[in-house]
Amino acid sequence: MKIRFYIVIIFYICILPILSGQEKDIHVTNINTQGDSVITQIHDLKAMVDSLTLRDSLIAQSPYTDTTDVQELGYKLSNDALENDVKFDAKDSSWVDVEKKKIYLYGGAKVESQGIKISASYMETDFGNNLIRGFDRKDSFYLKEPKPIFSQGENTFNFKSMTFNYKTKKGFVEHAATKQADFYIIGEKTKFIAGKTDSLDVKEDDKIYEQYATITTCNHDPPHWGIKASKLKFIPDKVGVLSLAHVEIADVPTPLFLPFAFFPLIKGKSSGLIFPSSYEYNEQLGLGFREVGYYFPISDYMDLRITGDIYTRGTWGVRVNTNYKKRYGYSGNILLGFANTISESTADGSRRSSKSYTINISHSQDPKAHPYRKLGGTIKLQSNRYDQKVYENPNAALTNTYASNFSFSHSMPGTPFNFSAEFRHSQNTQTRTMDITFPNLSLRMNTIYPFKPKNVTKEKWPHKIALSYSSEFKNFVKTTDTTLFTVQTLKDMQTGLQQKAAINTNIRVLKYFNVTPSINYAETWLTKRYKLSFDPDSIRIDTLTGDTLGFKPPQASYEQKFTAFHDFNSSLSINTQLFGTIKGGSGFFRGLRHTAKPSVSFVYRPENKSRYEAIVNTDTREEYNQPRTYSTLTNSPFGTLTGTQQQMALSYSITNIIEAKYFTKKDTTEKKVRLFDNISINGNYNFAADSFQWSPINIRGNTSVLKGLTNFTFAAMFSPYVYDSNNKVTKQTVWEAGKILPEFRRLSGQFSTNISFGQIRRIFIGESEKSSKDQSANPQGSSTDIKETSLADWFENFTFSHYLNFEFTRLSTRDTFYVSNHSISFAGSIPLTKNWNMNIGNIAYDLKNKSFVYPYFSIFQRLTLLANEFYMGTFKWSI
């Protein structure tokens, strides 16, 4: 008992000087000490500052200043106490230095006071000087923790170290990173000044000053690119102003600089200027500024971008681009462009104007938007080679054709019908011709079985009778890009309606034969007929000699006249399968399998050609007149409808598949290999023809060699009729000439090889050897962060392609062998770094013509924008 009494007396004597030096007591709650894993929470710290430090501070009215509270809690409040609560916490440990009036927090430190929240790995709170200091680490030995964060209201910073005065609300930050609107701002040294609140509760704007700042849209640390400025000032959520700045990409300075700049930091939609995307010089156009304009955020679902190009020698252009999107509804883009290109003639120096336009529309409907209606597609129209004049890139130079397909479809629930409306367009920029179909309305019925009951256990042949129907309405015009929006285009438009119906069934006869009868009928209605007119006064005269050269060819036109085209045919086909095998011995060859699929069909089609033909003269003189026969249904919305002669043809075909089986000692198993994937032989005999009843016999096939790396396709033609000395076919058959087999006339083939360098590498080193090396290098299957890359790995995905097309023709005088195409090409990409790639594409050489085919190279860097990856620009060098 005496020992305990002495201990209490000694402890009281030691602590009394400390307590006597304080004008108020310290109220500390929830202090738990457990060695190194101390979890300390000190709440509602009211005063640790003496009267010498904060003489002019005001005492906030709070429950703690009430006399009643003082009597109940047993302590008095100093006149220099803090105005607000200070809450702090630490995951690792913390301790209080009462003499220096400091609190040290280690590991996951947090301090919160007056709406300010600070978290860091290590933090010091100096109540004597009203300062809070935060650091991302205490020393070189620390555990990796989240980045330190300072936040006040909507302002949030990441930092390495900071000092903040919670009384004046000013702070200095090193390497501060914050996000303002769509920009990321990083400053080596930052000064933060919080706005004051007046008596009317109106708060001033916060102000932030940056030194050696970086402005970017890349959220990577460090950013892949940015605008570097020596000085920067910005007001959060309002505006930012910077001094002399330049652009850096991958820490490499570029010659692009800005004398000064300001940019809006308003969140949400806001309008703004669009600076030129490039400054370029062209020998014909002069110095130019591209993509200068203005941006309008129309609504939450749509925006508008108006940009233009201007060159010093008069060339200009304008583009209107809008994007729209609605979640679970639709998304799309509309681009309208116009360009006026001014060029000077090298002969006389005169200026010529060349106008062009483009219309690009893209619309996509979300699959969840509607269960049975859909609207979407693309429209791409242009005139006078707009892409080639406005965009200088290899893709624009190599693209000569454009196509559009914009459609609306509606499947009718509970019925077998589907309705669709389409806009179709195809264009050739070389010939400047356009084929436009609008509208293209179609109604299609799915195949139905009218004689099949709903509940049937055993199917009979009437149940297999199938009926199908379709109808299509078209407006078609063939025009040019310069006359598209003229009255002549409406005059040349063709209108038609086509209906098709078919009925067929399938019957199995004698267990092994499939018999398929079918009847097909088509009817087409047209409002115009094609007409060729010969003018006897259209005489051609030589302008130099004055001699008569003849008459001009007949002129084409269309006349308003309703025409109905009818087409009917019926057929009966029989097919089966035959199998043949040859067994091998116990050695390498184990067997051969041949699968034959013969088919015989009979087709009947009545004559309907003469009623849709007309004859036009070419000369007034009988000895020179060569009348031409043409179809009056040429260039209709459904193509040229010429009709056919009477046909009663018996067609035959046989498809062959040849497989082999062999034994491999490596795997001690039998394997199969296809020698020929498909060899087909077909032809027909027409009973209704007065001559040439036999058709040529065609043989086609394909196979793969070199373990599937090379594909070989071929096509051969044999004639059942004899050819004369002028290589024209005669009516005499080869059997009448005393021959047994048809004459071989022509053979064409193609070798195509596509192989990557990775495949070549695996062929030489072997798959098993490669896998064993991988296992020995990483026996536990664990992965490592450091991966060594060899030169061979750089070219792993490079592709080598080789094409060889040839034709062999047998003539009466001599045989000819002709190579129509022989070329090699390389393509692939080299990963220089994780984000830098070099593409090598279209490196091709034509061995036949001994020339290169527009090779090009490109280098690009993968950047990030708001956590979404994209490619910012591409440097290209082309030959």
Disulfide bonds with the S-S distance in Angstrom:
none
